[in-house]
Amino acid sequence: MSRMEEDASDFLKRVAWSVFSGLVWLVLTLGIGAYNGWLAPEHGITLTNILFYAWMVLSLLGLIWINYRLWKKKFPHG
């Protein structure tokens, strides 16, 4: 296998993992929040809404950190 094919394979793996992890985070977060009624407060903000949004922000920061670590490695061509 030539070097160009390995670079393309590595790039496509990074793209696939980034998209997959982002979609899983989105579906889980919005699904849990909408199902339990924590996503949009109906009768004012409660403690569960605050905890849900705190978990959502912290897990988003974790997802960003994972993607940063994934894309930090330089490609051989640049």
Stockholm file with secondary structure:
# STOCKHOLM 1.0

chainA/1-78         MSRMEEDASDFLKRVAWSVFSGLVWLVLTLGIGAYNGWLAPEHGITLTNILFYAWMVLSLLGLIWINYRLWKKKFPHG
#=GR chainA/1-78 SS CCHHHHHHHHHHHHHHHHHHHHHHHHHHHHHHHHHHTCSSCSSSCCHHHHHHHHHHHHHHHHHHHHHHHHHHSCCTTC
#=GC SS_cons        CCHHHHHHHHHHHHHHHHHHHHHHHHHHHHHHHHHHTCSSCSSSCCHHHHHHHHHHHHHHHHHHHHHHHHHHSCCTTC
//
